Amino acid sequence: MGAFDLFPWRRALWYESAPACPRPRRGGATTVRIDRFPDVDVDALPANPSPPDLWQDRAACFGIDPDVFFPISEEEAGPALTFCTVCTIREECLAWALKNGERYGVWGATTEQQRRRLQRHVA
């Protein structure tokens, strides 16, 4: 930030186009972690996730009104994402959503738009 930067907070809101950055993994292999999703390690997601019937009762969202997880816009996804950040099975949830092409709602701490971007980068 320069001395004449009038709006320093805007810089954090911008997405910069950057290639995926490889991160070293145990055993010498590298994983691809996408800069826009620093918390998502695609290679660490379960390859064959079980259906929600087997894990949804252990999720942080269990018993919460489903309307919270199907917001009208991206800006209204905040409450759902708050539940997801403390969930212990969000990787399983995200893997299920990506594998089955869930187009709507918040799954595994990602919104609809974030999952579309993630799938484009993975493909």
Chimera marker file (.cmm) of the C-alpha trace (Angstrom):
<marker_set name="trace">
<marker id="1" x="0.000" y="0.000" z="0.000" r="1" g="1" b="0" radius="0.5"/>
<marker id="2" x="1.348" y="3.352" z="-0.992" r="1" g="1" b="0" radius="0.5"/>
<marker id="3" x="1.237" y="6.586" z="0.901" r="1" g="1" b="0" radius="0.5"/>
<marker id="4" x="-1.476" y="7.865" z="-1.438" r="1" g="1" b="0" radius="0.5"/>
<marker id="5" x="-3.698" y="4.796" z="-1.319" r="1" g="1" b="0" radius="0.5"/>
<marker id="6" x="-7.072" y="6.343" z="-0.468" r="1" g="1" b="0" radius="0.5"/>
<marker id="7" x="-8.952" y="3.069" z="-0.212" r="1" g="1" b="0" radius="0.5"/>
<marker id="8" x="-6.655" y="0.419" z="1.338" r="1" g="1" b="0" radius="0.5"/>
<marker id="9" x="-9.570" y="-1.874" z="2.176" r="1" g="1" b="0" radius="0.5"/>
<marker id="10" x="-10.495" y="-2.329" z="-1.491" r="1" g="1" b="0" radius="0.5"/>
<marker id="11" x="-7.331" y="-4.257" z="-2.214" r="1" g="1" b="0" radius="0.5"/>
<marker id="12" x="-8.575" y="-7.160" z="-0.052" r="1" g="1" b="0" radius="0.5"/>
<marker id="13" x="-11.802" y="-7.346" z="-2.054" r="1" g="1" b="0" radius="0.5"/>
<marker id="14" x="-10.142" y="-7.866" z="-5.424" r="1" g="1" b="0" radius="0.5"/>
<marker id="15" x="-9.469" y="-11.255" z="-6.905" r="1" g="1" b="0" radius="0.5"/>
<marker id="16" x="-6.189" y="-11.437" z="-8.723" r="1" g="1" b="0" radius="0.5"/>
<marker id="17" x="-5.755" y="-13.917" z="-11.509" r="1" g="1" b="0" radius="0.5"/>
<marker id="18" x="-2.945" y="-16.148" z="-10.403" r="1" g="1" b="0" radius="0.5"/>
<marker id="19" x="-2.112" y="-19.698" z="-11.372" r="1" g="1" b="0" radius="0.5"/>
<marker id="20" x="-2.579" y="-22.461" z="-8.879" r="1" g="1" b="0" radius="0.5"/>
<marker id="21" x="0.373" y="-22.734" z="-6.577" r="1" g="1" b="0" radius="0.5"/>
<marker id="22" x="1.821" y="-26.191" z="-5.936" r="1" g="1" b="0" radius="0.5"/>
<marker id="23" x="2.440" y="-27.040" z="-2.314" r="1" g="1" b="0" radius="0.5"/>
<marker id="24" x="4.801" y="-29.780" z="-1.236" r="1" g="1" b="0" radius="0.5"/>
<marker id="25" x="3.160" y="-32.789" z="0.331" r="1" g="1" b="0" radius="0.5"/>
<marker id="26" x="4.568" y="-35.600" z="2.409" r="1" g="1" b="0" radius="0.5"/>
<marker id="27" x="6.449" y="-38.024" z="0.228" r="1" g="1" b="0" radius="0.5"/>
<marker id="28" x="7.604" y="-35.389" z="-2.260" r="1" g="1" b="0" radius="0.5"/>
<marker id="29" x="4.349" y="-35.114" z="-4.241" r="1" g="1" b="0" radius="0.5"/>
<marker id="30" x="2.795" y="-31.721" z="-4.760" r="1" g="1" b="0" radius="0.5"/>
<marker id="31" x="-0.827" y="-30.735" z="-4.425" r="1" g="1" b="0" radius="0.5"/>
<marker id="32" x="-2.592" y="-27.975" z="-6.233" r="1" g="1" b="0" radius="0.5"/>
<marker id="33" x="-4.142" y="-25.387" z="-4.012" r="1" g="1" b="0" radius="0.5"/>
<marker id="34" x="-6.136" y="-22.715" z="-5.769" r="1" g="1" b="0" radius="0.5"/>
<marker id="35" x="-5.333" y="-19.179" z="-4.616" r="1" g="1" b="0" radius="0.5"/>
<marker id="36" x="-8.974" y="-18.116" z="-4.471" r="1" g="1" b="0" radius="0.5"/>
<marker id="37" x="-9.760" y="-21.001" z="-2.124" r="1" g="1" b="0" radius="0.5"/>
<marker id="38" x="-6.861" y="-21.206" z="0.335" r="1" g="1" b="0" radius="0.5"/>
<marker id="39" x="-8.782" y="-23.504" z="2.696" r="1" g="1" b="0" radius="0.5"/>
<marker id="40" x="-9.677" y="-26.062" z="0.029" r="1" g="1" b="0" radius="0.5"/>
<marker id="41" x="-7.142" y="-28.758" z="-0.774" r="1" g="1" b="0" radius="0.5"/>
<marker id="42" x="-8.831" y="-30.595" z="-3.623" r="1" g="1" b="0" radius="0.5"/>
<marker id="43" x="-6.478" y="-33.567" z="-3.413" r="1" g="1" b="0" radius="0.5"/>
<marker id="44" x="-7.282" y="-34.058" z="0.275" r="1" g="1" b="0" radius="0.5"/>
<marker id="45" x="-11.042" y="-34.358" z="-0.341" r="1" g="1" b="0" radius="0.5"/>
<marker id="46" x="-12.449" y="-37.883" z="-0.140" r="1" g="1" b="0" radius="0.5"/>
<marker id="47" x="-12.387" y="-39.518" z="-3.564" r="1" g="1" b="0" radius="0.5"/>
<marker id="48" x="-15.595" y="-41.470" z="-3.006" r="1" g="1" b="0" radius="0.5"/>
<marker id="49" x="-17.734" y="-39.559" z="-0.492" r="1" g="1" b="0" radius="0.5"/>
<marker id="50" x="-20.631" y="-41.313" z="1.152" r="1" g="1" b="0" radius="0.5"/>
<marker id="51" x="-24.175" y="-39.989" z="0.646" r="1" g="1" b="0" radius="0.5"/>
<marker id="52" x="-25.514" y="-37.328" z="3.028" r="1" g="1" b="0" radius="0.5"/>
<marker id="53" x="-27.792" y="-39.874" z="4.700" r="1" g="1" b="0" radius="0.5"/>
<marker id="54" x="-24.717" y="-41.322" z="6.414" r="1" g="1" b="0" radius="0.5"/>
<marker id="55" x="-23.135" y="-38.092" z="7.699" r="1" g="1" b="0" radius="0.5"/>
<marker id="56" x="-25.713" y="-35.315" z="7.810" r="1" g="1" b="0" radius="0.5"/>
<marker id="57" x="-26.704" y="-36.091" z="11.407" r="1" g="1" b="0" radius="0.5"/>
<marker id="58" x="-23.116" y="-35.231" z="12.497" r="1" g="1" b="0" radius="0.5"/>
<marker id="59" x="-23.036" y="-31.960" z="10.549" r="1" g="1" b="0" radius="0.5"/>
<marker id="60" x="-23.162" y="-28.547" z="12.219" r="1" g="1" b="0" radius="0.5"/>
<marker id="61" x="-26.174" y="-27.709" z="10.054" r="1" g="1" b="0" radius="0.5"/>
<marker id="62" x="-28.248" y="-30.647" z="11.298" r="1" g="1" b="0" radius="0.5"/>
<marker id="63" x="-31.616" y="-29.415" z="12.517" r="1" g="1" b="0" radius="0.5"/>
<marker id="64" x="-31.173" y="-25.884" z="11.137" r="1" g="1" b="0" radius="0.5"/>
<marker id="65" x="-33.792" y="-24.474" z="8.778" r="1" g="1" b="0" radius="0.5"/>
<marker id="66" x="-32.762" y="-25.526" z="5.231" r="1" g="1" b="0" radius="0.5"/>
<marker id="67" x="-33.693" y="-22.101" z="3.875" r="1" g="1" b="0" radius="0.5"/>
<marker id="68" x="-30.541" y="-20.748" z="5.548" r="1" g="1" b="0" radius="0.5"/>
<marker id="69" x="-28.439" y="-22.951" z="3.251" r="1" g="1" b="0" radius="0.5"/>
<marker id="70" x="-30.244" y="-21.947" z="0.073" r="1" g="1" b="0" radius="0.5"/>
<marker id="71" x="-29.818" y="-18.162" z="0.045" r="1" g="1" b="0" radius="0.5"/>
<marker id="72" x="-31.267" y="-16.020" z="-2.710" r="1" g="1" b="0" radius="0.5"/>
<marker id="73" x="-27.946" y="-14.276" z="-3.358" r="1" g="1" b="0" radius="0.5"/>
<marker id="74" x="-24.264" y="-14.762" z="-2.561" r="1" g="1" b="0" radius="0.5"/>
<marker id="75" x="-24.398" y="-11.874" z="-0.089" r="1" g="1" b="0" radius="0.5"/>
<marker id="76" x="-27.003" y="-13.700" z="2.025" r="1" g="1" b="0" radius="0.5"/>
<marker id="77" x="-24.855" y="-16.826" z="2.427" r="1" g="1" b="0" radius="0.5"/>
<marker id="78" x="-23.080" y="-15.505" z="5.545" r="1" g="1" b="0" radius="0.5"/>
<marker id="79" x="-25.114" y="-17.368" z="8.196" r="1" g="1" b="0" radius="0.5"/>
<marker id="80" x="-24.763" y="-20.671" z="6.346" r="1" g="1" b="0" radius="0.5"/>
<marker id="81" x="-21.024" y="-20.205" z="5.907" r="1" g="1" b="0" radius="0.5"/>
<marker id="82" x="-20.735" y="-19.506" z="9.636" r="1" g="1" b="0" radius="0.5"/>
<marker id="83" x="-22.198" y="-22.921" z="10.431" r="1" g="1" b="0" radius="0.5"/>
<marker id="84" x="-19.902" y="-24.548" z="7.878" r="1" g="1" b="0" radius="0.5"/>
<marker id="85" x="-16.714" y="-23.060" z="9.319" r="1" g="1" b="0" radius="0.5"/>
<marker id="86" x="-17.185" y="-24.947" z="12.593" r="1" g="1" b="0" radius="0.5"/>
<marker id="87" x="-18.361" y="-28.183" z="10.983" r="1" g="1" b="0" radius="0.5"/>
<marker id="88" x="-16.182" y="-31.260" z="11.403" r="1" g="1" b="0" radius="0.5"/>
<marker id="89" x="-17.322" y="-32.951" z="8.189" r="1" g="1" b="0" radius="0.5"/>
<marker id="90" x="-17.238" y="-30.083" z="5.705" r="1" g="1" b="0" radius="0.5"/>
<marker id="91" x="-14.651" y="-31.852" z="3.505" r="1" g="1" b="0" radius="0.5"/>
<marker id="92" x="-17.015" y="-34.790" z="3.085" r="1" g="1" b="0" radius="0.5"/>
<marker id="93" x="-19.866" y="-32.398" z="2.359" r="1" g="1" b="0" radius="0.5"/>
<marker id="94" x="-17.850" y="-30.470" z="-0.234" r="1" g="1" b="0" radius="0.5"/>
<marker id="95" x="-16.609" y="-33.667" z="-1.875" r="1" g="1" b="0" radius="0.5"/>
<marker id="96" x="-20.201" y="-34.892" z="-2.157" r="1" g="1" b="0" radius="0.5"/>
<marker id="97" x="-21.340" y="-31.607" z="-3.682" r="1" g="1" b="0" radius="0.5"/>
<marker id="98" x="-18.505" y="-31.525" z="-6.215" r="1" g="1" b="0" radius="0.5"/>
<marker id="99" x="-18.877" y="-35.166" z="-7.202" r="1" g="1" b="0" radius="0.5"/>
<marker id="100" x="-22.636" y="-34.944" z="-7.645" r="1" g="1" b="0" radius="0.5"/>
<marker id="101" x="-22.732" y="-31.504" z="-9.228" r="1" g="1" b="0" radius="0.5"/>
<marker id="102" x="-24.814" y="-29.811" z="-6.555" r="1" g="1" b="0" radius="0.5"/>
<marker id="103" x="-25.714" y="-26.545" z="-8.232" r="1" g="1" b="0" radius="0.5"/>
<marker id="104" x="-27.723" y="-24.862" z="-5.506" r="1" g="1" b="0" radius="0.5"/>
<marker id="105" x="-27.125" y="-23.924" z="-1.910" r="1" g="1" b="0" radius="0.5"/>
<marker id="106" x="-24.149" y="-23.828" z="0.422" r="1" g="1" b="0" radius="0.5"/>
<marker id="107" x="-22.227" y="-27.103" z="0.661" r="1" g="1" b="0" radius="0.5"/>
<marker id="108" x="-18.925" y="-27.672" z="2.451" r="1" g="1" b="0" radius="0.5"/>
<marker id="109" x="-18.431" y="-23.964" z="3.223" r="1" g="1" b="0" radius="0.5"/>
<marker id="110" x="-18.715" y="-22.977" z="-0.452" r="1" g="1" b="0" radius="0.5"/>
<marker id="111" x="-21.422" y="-21.084" z="-2.268" r="1" g="1" b="0" radius="0.5"/>
<marker id="112" x="-22.818" y="-21.965" z="-5.680" r="1" g="1" b="0" radius="0.5"/>
<marker id="113" x="-20.494" y="-19.535" z="-7.430" r="1" g="1" b="0" radius="0.5"/>
<marker id="114" x="-17.432" y="-20.712" z="-5.503" r="1" g="1" b="0" radius="0.5"/>
<marker id="115" x="-18.118" y="-24.353" z="-6.420" r="1" g="1" b="0" radius="0.5"/>
<marker id="116" x="-18.468" y="-23.445" z="-10.099" r="1" g="1" b="0" radius="0.5"/>
<marker id="117" x="-15.111" y="-21.659" z="-9.981" r="1" g="1" b="0" radius="0.5"/>
<marker id="118" x="-13.550" y="-24.550" z="-8.098" r="1" g="1" b="0" radius="0.5"/>
<marker id="119" x="-14.817" y="-27.088" z="-10.616" r="1" g="1" b="0" radius="0.5"/>
<marker id="120" x="-13.490" y="-25.017" z="-13.516" r="1" g="1" b="0" radius="0.5"/>
<marker id="121" x="-10.028" y="-24.932" z="-11.936" r="1" g="1" b="0" radius="0.5"/>
<marker id="122" x="-10.066" y="-28.630" z="-11.118" r="1" g="1" b="0" radius="0.5"/>
<marker id="123" x="-11.193" y="-29.628" z="-14.603" r="1" g="1" b="0" radius="0.5"/>
<link id1="1" id2="2" r="1" g="1" b="0" radius="0.2"/>
<link id1="2" id2="3" r="1" g="1" b="0" radius="0.2"/>
<link id1="3" id2="4" r="1" g="1" b="0" radius="0.2"/>
<link id1="4" id2="5" r="1" g="1" b="0" radius="0.2"/>
<link id1="5" id2="6" r="1" g="1" b="0" radius="0.2"/>
<link id1="6" id2="7" r="1" g="1" b="0" radius="0.2"/>
<link id1="7" id2="8" r="1" g="1" b="0" radius="0.2"/>
<link id1="8" id2="9" r="1" g="1" b="0" radius="0.2"/>
<link id1="9" id2="10" r="1" g="1" b="0" radius="0.2"/>
<link id1="10" id2="11" r="1" g="1" b="0" radius="0.2"/>
<link id1="11" id2="12" r="1" g="1" b="0" radius="0.2"/>
<link id1="12" id2="13" r="1" g="1" b="0" radius="0.2"/>
<link id1="13" id2="14" r="1" g="1" b="0" radius="0.2"/>
<link id1="14" id2="15" r="1" g="1" b="0" radius="0.2"/>
<link id1="15" id2="16" r="1" g="1" b="0" radius="0.2"/>
<link id1="16" id2="17" r="1" g="1" b="0" radius="0.2"/>
<link id1="17" id2="18" r="1" g="1" b="0" radius="0.2"/>
<link id1="18" id2="19" r="1" g="1" b="0" radius="0.2"/>
<link id1="19" id2="20" r="1" g="1" b="0" radius="0.2"/>
<link id1="20" id2="21" r="1" g="1" b="0" radius="0.2"/>
<link id1="21" id2="22" r="1" g="1" b="0" radius="0.2"/>
<link id1="22" id2="23" r="1" g="1" b="0" radius="0.2"/>
<link id1="23" id2="24" r="1" g="1" b="0" radius="0.2"/>
<link id1="24" id2="25" r="1" g="1" b="0" radius="0.2"/>
<link id1="25" id2="26" r="1" g="1" b="0" radius="0.2"/>
<link id1="26" id2="27" r="1" g="1" b="0" radius="0.2"/>
<link id1="27" id2="28" r="1" g="1" b="0" radius="0.2"/>
<link id1="28" id2="29" r="1" g="1" b="0" radius="0.2"/>
<link id1="29" id2="30" r="1" g="1" b="0" radius="0.2"/>
<link id1="30" id2="31" r="1" g="1" b="0" radius="0.2"/>
<link id1="31" id2="32" r="1" g="1" b="0" radius="0.2"/>
<link id1="32" id2="33" r="1" g="1" b="0" radius="0.2"/>
<link id1="33" id2="34" r="1" g="1" b="0" radius="0.2"/>
<link id1="34" id2="35" r="1" g="1" b="0" radius="0.2"/>
<link id1="35" id2="36" r="1" g="1" b="0" radius="0.2"/>
<link id1="36" id2="37" r="1" g="1" b="0" radius="0.2"/>
<link id1="37" id2="38" r="1" g="1" b="0" radius="0.2"/>
<link id1="38" id2="39" r="1" g="1" b="0" radius="0.2"/>
<link id1="39" id2="40" r="1" g="1" b="0" radius="0.2"/>
<link id1="40" id2="41" r="1" g="1" b="0" radius="0.2"/>
<link id1="41" id2="42" r="1" g="1" b="0" radius="0.2"/>
<link id1="42" id2="43" r="1" g="1" b="0" radius="0.2"/>
<link id1="43" id2="44" r="1" g="1" b="0" radius="0.2"/>
<link id1="44" id2="45" r="1" g="1" b="0" radius="0.2"/>
<link id1="45" id2="46" r="1" g="1" b="0" radius="0.2"/>
<link id1="46" id2="47" r="1" g="1" b="0" radius="0.2"/>
<link id1="47" id2="48" r="1" g="1" b="0" radius="0.2"/>
<link id1="48" id2="49" r="1" g="1" b="0" radius="0.2"/>
<link id1="49" id2="50" r="1" g="1" b="0" radius="0.2"/>
<link id1="50" id2="51" r="1" g="1" b="0" radius="0.2"/>
<link id1="51" id2="52" r="1" g="1" b="0" radius="0.2"/>
<link id1="52" id2="53" r="1" g="1" b="0" radius="0.2"/>
<link id1="53" id2="54" r="1" g="1" b="0" radius="0.2"/>
<link id1="54" id2="55" r="1" g="1" b="0" radius="0.2"/>
<link id1="55" id2="56" r="1" g="1" b="0" radius="0.2"/>
<link id1="56" id2="57" r="1" g="1" b="0" radius="0.2"/>
<link id1="57" id2="58" r="1" g="1" b="0" radius="0.2"/>
<link id1="58" id2="59" r="1" g="1" b="0" radius="0.2"/>
<link id1="59" id2="60" r="1" g="1" b="0" radius="0.2"/>
<link id1="60" id2="61" r="1" g="1" b="0" radius="0.2"/>
<link id1="61" id2="62" r="1" g="1" b="0" radius="0.2"/>
<link id1="62" id2="63" r="1" g="1" b="0" radius="0.2"/>
<link id1="63" id2="64" r="1" g="1" b="0" radius="0.2"/>
<link id1="64" id2="65" r="1" g="1" b="0" radius="0.2"/>
<link id1="65" id2="66" r="1" g="1" b="0" radius="0.2"/>
<link id1="66" id2="67" r="1" g="1" b="0" radius="0.2"/>
<link id1="67" id2="68" r="1" g="1" b="0" radius="0.2"/>
<link id1="68" id2="69" r="1" g="1" b="0" radius="0.2"/>
<link id1="69" id2="70" r="1" g="1" b="0" radius="0.2"/>
<link id1="70" id2="71" r="1" g="1" b="0" radius="0.2"/>
<link id1="71" id2="72" r="1" g="1" b="0" radius="0.2"/>
<link id1="72" id2="73" r="1" g="1" b="0" radius="0.2"/>
<link id1="73" id2="74" r="1" g="1" b="0" radius="0.2"/>
<link id1="74" id2="75" r="1" g="1" b="0" radius="0.2"/>
<link id1="75" id2="76" r="1" g="1" b="0" radius="0.2"/>
<link id1="76" id2="77" r="1" g="1" b="0" radius="0.2"/>
<link id1="77" id2="78" r="1" g="1" b="0" radius="0.2"/>
<link id1="78" id2="79" r="1" g="1" b="0" radius="0.2"/>
<link id1="79" id2="80" r="1" g="1" b="0" radius="0.2"/>
<link id1="80" id2="81" r="1" g="1" b="0" radius="0.2"/>
<link id1="81" id2="82" r="1" g="1" b="0" radius="0.2"/>
<link id1="82" id2="83" r="1" g="1" b="0" radius="0.2"/>
<link id1="83" id2="84" r="1" g="1" b="0" radius="0.2"/>
<link id1="84" id2="85" r="1" g="1" b="0" radius="0.2"/>
<link id1="85" id2="86" r="1" g="1" b="0" radius="0.2"/>
<link id1="86" id2="87" r="1" g="1" b="0" radius="0.2"/>
<link id1="87" id2="88" r="1" g="1" b="0" radius="0.2"/>
<link id1="88" id2="89" r="1" g="1" b="0" radius="0.2"/>
<link id1="89" id2="90" r="1" g="1" b="0" radius="0.2"/>
<link id1="90" id2="91" r="1" g="1" b="0" radius="0.2"/>
<link id1="91" id2="92" r="1" g="1" b="0" radius="0.2"/>
<link id1="92" id2="93" r="1" g="1" b="0" radius="0.2"/>
<link id1="93" id2="94" r="1" g="1" b="0" radius="0.2"/>
<link id1="94" id2="95" r="1" g="1" b="0" radius="0.2"/>
<link id1="95" id2="96" r="1" g="1" b="0" radius="0.2"/>
<link id1="96" id2="97" r="1" g="1" b="0" radius="0.2"/>
<link id1="97" id2="98" r="1" g="1" b="0" radius="0.2"/>
<link id1="98" id2="99" r="1" g="1" b="0" radius="0.2"/>
<link id1="99" id2="100" r="1" g="1" b="0" radius="0.2"/>
<link id1="100" id2="101" r="1" g="1" b="0" radius="0.2"/>
<link id1="101" id2="102" r="1" g="1" b="0" radius="0.2"/>
<link id1="102" id2="103" r="1" g="1" b="0" radius="0.2"/>
<link id1="103" id2="104" r="1" g="1" b="0" radius="0.2"/>
<link id1="104" id2="105" r="1" g="1" b="0" radius="0.2"/>
<link id1="105" id2="106" r="1" g="1" b="0" radius="0.2"/>
<link id1="106" id2="107" r="1" g="1" b="0" radius="0.2"/>
<link id1="107" id2="108" r="1" g="1" b="0" radius="0.2"/>
<link id1="108" id2="109" r="1" g="1" b="0" radius="0.2"/>
<link id1="109" id2="110" r="1" g="1" b="0" radius="0.2"/>
<link id1="110" id2="111" r="1" g="1" b="0" radius="0.2"/>
<link id1="111" id2="112" r="1" g="1" b="0" radius="0.2"/>
<link id1="112" id2="113" r="1" g="1" b="0" radius="0.2"/>
<link id1="113" id2="114" r="1" g="1" b="0" radius="0.2"/>
<link id1="114" id2="115" r="1" g="1" b="0" radius="0.2"/>
<link id1="115" id2="116" r="1" g="1" b="0" radius="0.2"/>
<link id1="116" id2="117" r="1" g="1" b="0" radius="0.2"/>
<link id1="117" id2="118" r="1" g="1" b="0" radius="0.2"/>
<link id1="118" id2="119" r="1" g="1" b="0" radius="0.2"/>
<link id1="119" id2="120" r="1" g="1" b="0" radius="0.2"/>
<link id1="120" id2="121" r="1" g="1" b="0" radius="0.2"/>
<link id1="121" id2="122" r="1" g="1" b="0" radius="0.2"/>
<link id1="122" id2="123" r="1" g="1" b="0" radius="0.2"/>
</marker_set>
